[in-house]
Amino acid sequence: MQLDPESGTEGALVTHVSPGGPAASAGIRSGDVIVAVAGASMTGKANAAREVTGALRKAVPDKPVKIRVVRGGKAQELSVVPRPF
């Protein structure tokens, strides 16, 4: 999954989702805006994309992480299972 480094304070804009990857398996799509990771808000941050990346790197591999996205103006909660690095 790639995020727009220029995402504003409304969350991190997803620009690309790798087919078959954890984000794709969770249902994340290009154009989604990630607004929370594991219950922590990503809105109001100066660099939301960096905050999301940092939060996901702290995630335990193979343990589901709740991610809240906004798609088409509606919030959805998805569960991503990070892979080991």
N, C-alpha and C positions, 0 to 999 in steps of 0.2 A: 504494500500500500504506500502510495506517495501522497504527501500533503503539500499544499501550497504554502511556501515559506512566507508569503506576503499576506496570509490569512489575517483578518482583523481581529477585533476583540469579541466577535460573535461566536467564535469557535474555529476549529481547523477544517479547512475545505479539503476534501479528498479529491485529488486530481487523477489518480490511477489506482486500480486494484488488480493485482496479479491473479490471473486465472488459476484456480486450484489452491491458492494460498489461504491462510487463516482468515483474512478479512473477507475474501470472496465466499468462503464456506459459511461465514457468519451472516452473509447477506449485505455487507457494506458495498455501496456503489459509488462510482465517480459522481461527484456533485453533492454527495452527502456532506453535512457539516457536523463534525464531532464536537459535542458540547459538554460531555462528561465521560470520564474513564474511572471505573471502579468507585463510583460515587463522588468523585472529586470533580468539581466544575472546572471547565476549561474556558469558560466565557469570562470576559473582563481582563484577560491576560494580554500583556503587550505582545507576546509571541505565542499564540495558541498552538501553532504547529509544533514548536519546540517543546511546549508543555506536554502535549499528547505523546510525542515521541519519547520523552523522558519517563512518563507514566507507564507506557507500554514496555519499555526496557526493564522496568522494575518488576514486571509481572513474572509470576512463577510459570515456567514452561509446563504445558499440558494441563494447567489449571484455568478454567474459564474466567474471563474478565468481562464484566458488564460494560458496554459502551452505549452511550445515549447519542443518537444522531438526530438531526433535523433533515427531513427529506420532504420537499414539496410543502414546506410550512408546518409539517406535523412531526412531533417528536416520536421516536421509536427507540426501544431498548433492545440491543442485540448482545449476543454472547460470543466473544472471540476466544479461541483456544490457542494461545501463543505456542509456537514451536521452539524447541531448544536451539540456541545459537551454535 
